[in-house]
């Protein structure tokens, strides 16, 4: 069975949620080095300590601070860490205050800078070793829109097209996209109650997902050397629910 032994994994957005789950899973899969990068120094330090204290494996764990929506910051991070085997990009979250039509367009542009141009900057400046991969993150609302979220999910939709294009441009480095369904601990508290009330009972698997469940999809994209340009939908059957 494939592992991440002797591999260096950089997770941009790794201090919480999905990214933190991927960090945990990478260590359990014997990664040599796991680097988590996020915008808040305190959260990064806490996440690193939590991973070290968990003693999930013998891998080295380090943290970096980065503004994932700024090309110079991304470039500085990638220059600092040097060559890596895999990069996972999970930065960004569903912005509940971008509801249409009240949406603040300037704030929407900031979200787009992070989730789309941040990815482009990573692809442009990354030093990924042969056999490596770049795995991106989107959300199920890009495939099954919810009323008032047309602007908020537009960046997620863009990532679907960008994934295929980058897979061609970066080949043989592999580029894939994980399209996440409803997950616990990844939504703002103000939004969680109504969303879980409306959607959670309809999920075919009978439960709301956890970051560690979704992390398995990222491990697959890192380990499987015959997949690129694909979107993996991991949604508990949300697309098929009524």
N, C-alpha and C positions, 0 to 999 in steps of 0.2 A: 504493500500500500504506500502511495506517495505521501511524503511528509514535506515540511518546510525546513528540514535539517540543512544547516549551513547557509540559510537564506537570510537576507536583510530586508525587512519590511518597513516601509514608511507609510504611516496612516495620517493623512491630513484631515483633521476633524476627529482625532482619536481620543479626546479627553472625556467623552461621554457618549451615551447612546449607542448607535450602531458601530461607530468607530472604536469605541472602547470594547465592545463585544468582539470585534475583529481582532483587536490587540490580544485579548484573553485567548481567543481561539488559536491565534498564530503561535503564541507561547506553548500552548498545549500540543500544537503540531510540530514542536521542536525547532521553531525558528531560532536562528543564531542571534539575531538582533532585531528588536522591535523599537521603532522610533515613532512616538506620537507627537503630532504638531497641532496646535490650536491657537486661538487668538488671546486667550486669557492665561497669563503666567501662573496664577494661583491654581486654576483648575488643572493645568498641565502637571504642576508639581504634585497635586493631590492624586491625580490619576496614576502618575508614575509610582508614587509611594504605595498606592493600593495594589498595583500590579506586582510590585516587589514583595509586599507583605503576603500576597496570595500564594507565592511560591508555586507558580504554575509550570515552571520548567527552568532549565539552566540558562536560558537565553538572556542576553543583556537588554535592559530596558532604559531608554533615554527619552527626554522630552525636549521640544523646541517650541518657541513662540513664533507664530506667523500670521500675517493678515492675508488670508487666502483669496481675497478679492483684489489684491494689489500685486502687479507683476514683479515689481522690484523686490517685494518681500518674499514672494515665491522663489524668485531667482536666488536670493540670498540663502534661503533655506536649502535649496537643492545644491547650490555650490558648497554649502557647509557640510551636508551629509555625504556628498560625493556619490559614487556608484551604489545603486541598490538593485535588488532583484525584483521587487514588486512594490507598486504604489497603489494605495487605496485612498480614494477621495470621497469623504462623507460630509464635508463641510456644508453648512446651510440647513435650514429647516423650513417647514411650512409657515409662511408669514400670515397669521390670521388677520392682521390689520391691512392686508392688501385686497380686501373684499371689493368686488365690482358692484356698483359703479363709484363708490366712495374712494376708491384707491388713490393713494398718493403716488403719482408717477415717479417722482424723484426717489422715493423709497423703493419703488419697484425696480428702478434702474440699479440701485445698490444691491438688491437681492440678485439681480441678473449678473452683475459684475462678479459676485461671489460664486454663484453656482455654474456659470457658463464661462466667463472670461478667466476665472480662476483655474478652471480645467484646461483651457487653452494654454495658459501660462505654464502649467505643470507639464503638459505635453511638449511644449516648446523647449523647456529648459531641463527636463529630466534626463538623468544619466542612468538608464536601465540596462542591466546586463543582458546578454543574449539568453533567450529562453524566458525572459521576464514578462511582466504584465502591468497594465494600468487598469484598475477596476473603478468604475464610476457609480454614482448613486442617483436614482430617480425615485419617483413615487407613483403609486397606482392611479392617482387622480389624473395623470397624464393620459391614461388609457380609458379611464372611467370618470369623467369630470363630475364635480359636485357643484351645484348652483352657487354663484358669486365668486368662485375660485378661478375663473378663467385667466386672470392676470397672474395670480399667485403661482399657478402651475405651468405657466408658459415656459419658464426656464427648464422645467422637467421635461417638457415635450421636446425642446431644442436638443437636450442631451441624447435623445434617441437617435436623431440624425447625426449628431456630432460623433457618436460612438462608432458608427460605420465608417465615417470619413476618416477618423483618426486611426482606425484599424488598418485602413489602406495606406495612409501616410506614414505610419510608424512601423509597418510590417518589416521584419517578422516579430517585433514586439507585439504582444496581444493586447487588445483593448476590448473590454466588455462592460456592460451596464447591468446593475442589479436594480430591478423595479420593485420597491418595497410596498407591501400592504400595511395595514394598521398594526402598529407596534406599541407596546406598553413603554412608557417613559420617554417617548420621543416627540410628544406633542405638548404645547403650552397648556397649563392647567385650565385656563379660561375656555379652551376649545375642547378639552378631552371629554368632559361630561356628556355634552350633546353628541359628539361624534361616536363615542362608545355606545351610547344609548341607541343610536340609529343604526349603526353598522355592525357592531360586535355580535349581536345575537344572530345575525344572518350569515356569519362566516361558516363555510362548509366544514372546516376542521373543528368547529365548536369552541374555539378559544382565540383570544387576542395574542398576536405573536410577541415573542421576546427577542431582544437584540442577539442573544446567543444562538437562537434558531436561525436568524437571518445570516449570522456570521458564517454558517456552514456554506452558504452560497458563494461568499467571497473566497473561502478556502478552495472551493471547487474551481473557481475561475483562476486562482493562482496556480493550482496544482495541475489542472488539465491542460496539456500543451497542444491540444487540438481544437481549442475553441477560441474564436476571436470575432469581433464585430457583432456580438449577440446581446440581446436583452433577456435576462432571466427574470421572469415574474415570480416573486415569492410573496404570495398574498393571502394564503389560507383559504383560497377559493373565492376571494372577494369579487373578482371579475365575473364569476358565474352566479353570484348571489343575486337575489331579486329584492 
